[in-house]
Amino acid sequence: MAGGNAKADSGPIQLSLFSPVQIIQENHAVEAFRFSLIYGRNKSVTGLDLGLVNVSTGGVSKGIQYGIIGVNNGSFIGWQSNFVSMTSGTMEGLQMGAFTSNGHTSGIQIGILNMTETMNGVQLGLLNFISKDGFLPFFPIVNWSFR
């Protein structure tokens, strides 16, 4: 029965003008494609996530996220490429943007300003910060931690 409830709380395609003017409710997940013309907000996205402002409120989002601002209040697995890319949980994969920020990074961050609390990977950018257990807490051009 729990599996049936999970399917009822998700949909394959999300089209959003701005939240709450969108097909799938904010507290539901998107399972294939989300396009946010201005602002889209859902629990999580698995698949392709495109738009100006893309927000996932929890859980794990997986796939490709591309836009101006991408915010994941849970974790993200895949490729996140936005002008501003932020994940409060764990980011696994490649994260790109002028400004990137994570709780934990497992992979690569590429940006002008890269910030993470902990890391298993490499940061490439003008300003690179790893607040705990990095090569150095701050290092320009490249910083890393393999834990």
Residue pairs with C-beta under 8 A, 6 or more apart in sequence:
9 27
9 28
9 29
9 43
10 24
10 28
10 29
10 30
10 31
11 23
11 24
11 28
11 29
11 30
11 31
12 30
12 31
12 32
12 33
13 23
13 30
13 32
13 33
13 34
14 22
14 23
14 24
14 30
14 33
14 34
14 35
14 36
14 40
14 42
14 45
15 22
15 23
15 34
15 35
15 37
16 22
16 23
16 34
16 35
16 36
16 37
16 38
16 39
16 40
16 41
16 51
17 37
17 38
18 36
18 37
18 38
18 39
18 40
19 26
19 39
19 40
19 41
19 55
20 26
22 36
22 40
22 41
24 30
24 42
26 41
26 42
26 43
26 57
27 42
27 43
27 57
28 42
28 43
29 42
29 43
29 44
29 45
29 46
29 59
30 42
30 44
30 45
30 46
30 47
30 49
31 46
31 47
32 46
32 47
32 48
33 47
33 48
33 49
33 50
34 40
34 42
34 45
34 47
34 48
34 49
34 50
34 51
34 54
35 50
35 51
36 49
36 50
36 51
36 52
36 53
36 54
36 67
37 51
37 52
38 51
38 52
38 53
39 51
39 52
39 53
39 55
40 51
40 53
40 54
40 55
41 55
41 56
41 57
42 55
42 56
42 57
43 56
43 57
43 58
43 59
44 56
44 57
44 58
44 59
44 60
44 61
44 74
45 54
45 56
45 61
45 62
45 63
45 65
46 61
46 62
46 63
47 62
47 63
47 64
48 63
48 64
49 56
49 61
49 63
49 64
49 65
49 66
49 67
49 70
50 65
50 66
50 67
51 67
52 67
52 68
52 69
53 67
53 68
53 69
53 71
54 65
54 67
54 69
54 70
54 71
54 82
55 71
55 72
55 73
56 71
56 72
56 73
56 74
56 76
57 73
57 74
58 73
58 74
59 74
59 75
60 74
60 75
60 76
60 77
60 89
61 72
61 74
61 75
61 76
61 77
61 78
62 76
62 77
62 78
63 77
63 78
63 79
64 78
64 79
64 80
64 81
65 72
65 76
65 78
65 79
65 80
65 81
65 82
65 85
66 81
66 82
67 82
67 83
68 82
68 83
68 84
69 82
69 83
69 84
70 80
70 81
70 82
70 84
70 85
70 86
70 97
71 84
71 86
71 87
72 80
72 86
72 87
72 88
72 89
72 91
73 88
73 89
74 87
74 88
74 89
75 87
75 89
75 90
75 91
75 92
76 87
76 89
76 90
76 91
76 92
76 93
76 95
77 92
77 93
78 92
78 93
78 94
79 93
79 94
79 95
79 96
80 87
80 91
80 93
80 94
80 95
80 96
80 97
81 94
81 95
81 96
81 97
82 96
82 97
83 97
83 98
83 99
84 97
84 98
84 99
85 95
85 96
85 97
85 99
85 100
85 101
85 111
86 99
86 100
86 101
86 102
87 95
87 101
87 102
87 103
88 102
88 103
89 102
89 103
89 104
90 102
90 103
90 104
90 105
90 106
91 102
91 103
91 104
91 105
91 106
91 107
91 109
91 116
92 106
92 107
93 106
93 107
93 108
94 107
94 108
94 110
95 102
95 105
95 107
95 108
95 109
95 110
95 111
96 109
96 110
96 111
97 111
98 111
98 112
98 113
99 111
99 112
99 113
100 109
100 110
100 111
100 113
100 114
100 115
100 125
101 114
101 115
101 116
102 109
102 115
102 116
102 117
103 116
103 117
103 118
104 116
104 117
104 118
104 119
104 120
105 116
105 118
105 119
105 120
105 121
105 123
106 119
106 120
106 121
107 120
107 121
108 121
108 122
108 123
108 124
109 116
109 119
109 121
109 122
109 123
109 124
109 125
109 128
110 123
110 124
110 125
111 125
112 125
112 126
112 127
113 125
113 126
113 127
113 129
114 123
114 124
114 125
114 127
114 128
114 129
114 143
115 129
115 131
116 123
116 129
116 130
116 131
117 130
117 131
117 132
118 130
118 131
118 132
118 133
118 145
118 147
119 130
119 133
119 134
119 144
119 145
119 147
120 145
120 146
120 147
121 144
121 145
121 146
122 142
122 143
122 144
123 130
123 142
123 143
123 144
124 141
124 142
125 141
126 140
126 141
127 138
127 140
128 138
128 139
128 140
128 141
128 142
128 143
129 137
129 138
129 143
130 136
130 137
130 143
130 145
131 137
133 145
133 147
134 143
134 144
134 145
135 143
135 144
135 145
136 143
